[in-house]
Amino acid sequence: MAEEKRQYLFPDEEGGEHLFEEWYRYSSERTGKTYLFLEMIGNPDEGADDLIICEIDEYGEGEDDFELSLIDENDEQTWDELELALKERITDATE
C-alpha cells in the first residue's frame, strides 16, 4: 500500500488558499537542512506557482513539530543547489 502524501494549505496574496502535496523531500549536506518540494493540487490559477519549495524548521521530536519557511530569495547557493536537485529528481522519474 502506497504511503499517503502529506498535504499543506498555503494562503495566496488575494486572501485565498491553495492545497499543496509533498512531491519531493531533499536533504542538503551543504546546509544541513531539509527542503520540501510541494506541488499544487488541482488546477492552479493563471500565474500561480504550481510548485513551491520550503525549508523545514524542526523544533521538537514529534512528527508535527516543524514549521515550513520560505527560502531567502537572495541565497543563490541554496537556490542553485535546489534547482540541481529538482533536475536530478525529474531525470530519475523519467528513466
C-alpha positions as CSV (number, residue, x, y, z in Angstrom):
1,M,0.0,0.0,0.0
2,A,1.4,3.4,-1.0
3,E,2.2,5.9,1.7
4,E,-0.3,8.8,1.8
5,K,1.4,12.0,0.8
6,R,1.2,14.9,3.3
7,Q,-0.8,17.9,2.3
8,Y,-0.3,21.6,3.3
9,L,-2.6,24.6,2.9
10,F,-1.0,28.0,1.9
11,P,-2.6,31.4,1.6
12,D,-2.2,33.5,-1.5
13,E,-1.8,37.3,-1.9
14,E,-5.6,37.7,-2.6
15,G,-6.6,36.0,0.7
16,G,-7.5,32.6,-0.9
17,E,-5.9,29.3,0.0
18,H,-4.3,26.6,-2.1
19,L,-3.7,23.0,-1.2
20,F,-0.3,21.5,-1.9
21,E,1.0,18.0,-1.6
22,E,4.5,16.9,-0.8
23,W,6.2,15.9,-4.0
24,Y,9.9,15.5,-3.0
25,R,11.9,15.9,0.2
26,Y,15.6,16.9,-0.2
27,S,18.3,16.9,2.5
28,S,21.2,19.2,1.8
29,E,24.6,18.1,3.0
30,R,25.9,21.7,2.4
31,T,23.3,23.4,4.7
32,G,22.3,20.5,6.9
33,K,18.7,21.4,6.2
34,T,15.8,19.6,4.7
35,Y,13.6,21.1,1.9
36,L,10.1,20.2,0.7
37,F,9.1,20.5,-2.9
38,L,5.3,20.9,-2.8
39,E,3.0,20.5,-5.8
40,M,-0.3,22.3,-6.0
41,I,-3.3,20.0,-6.0
42,G,-6.0,20.8,-8.6
43,N,-5.8,23.4,-11.3
44,P,-3.5,26.3,-10.5
45,D,-4.8,29.8,-11.1
46,E,-3.4,31.7,-14.0
47,G,0.1,32.8,-13.0
48,A,0.1,30.8,-9.7
49,D,3.1,28.8,-8.7
50,D,2.2,25.1,-9.1
51,L,5.5,24.0,-7.4
52,I,6.9,25.7,-4.3
53,I,9.9,24.9,-2.2
54,C,10.1,25.4,1.6
55,E,12.7,24.8,4.3
56,I,11.7,22.6,7.2
57,D,12.4,24.1,10.6
58,E,12.1,21.4,13.2
59,Y,11.6,22.3,16.8
60,G,10.8,19.1,18.5
61,E,10.7,15.3,18.4
62,G,7.1,14.8,17.3
63,E,6.0,14.1,13.7
64,D,4.3,17.5,13.5
65,D,6.9,19.5,15.4
66,F,8.1,21.6,12.5
67,E,7.3,24.8,10.6
68,L,7.7,25.5,6.9
69,S,9.5,28.7,5.9
70,L,10.3,30.3,2.6
71,I,13.9,30.3,1.4
72,D,15.7,33.7,1.2
73,E,15.5,34.7,-2.4
74,N,19.0,36.2,-2.2
75,D,20.5,32.8,-1.1
76,E,21.8,32.0,-4.6
77,Q,23.9,29.0,-3.5
78,T,20.8,27.3,-2.0
79,W,18.6,28.1,-5.0
80,D,21.3,26.7,-7.4
81,E,21.5,23.5,-5.3
82,L,17.7,23.1,-5.2
83,E,17.5,23.6,-8.9
84,L,20.0,20.9,-9.5
85,A,18.2,18.6,-7.1
86,L,14.9,19.2,-8.9
87,K,16.6,18.5,-12.3
88,E,18.0,15.2,-10.9
89,R,14.6,14.2,-9.5
90,I,12.9,14.8,-12.8
91,T,15.6,12.9,-14.6
92,D,15.3,9.9,-12.2
93,A,11.5,10.0,-12.6
94,T,11.6,9.8,-16.4
95,E,14.2,7.0,-16.5
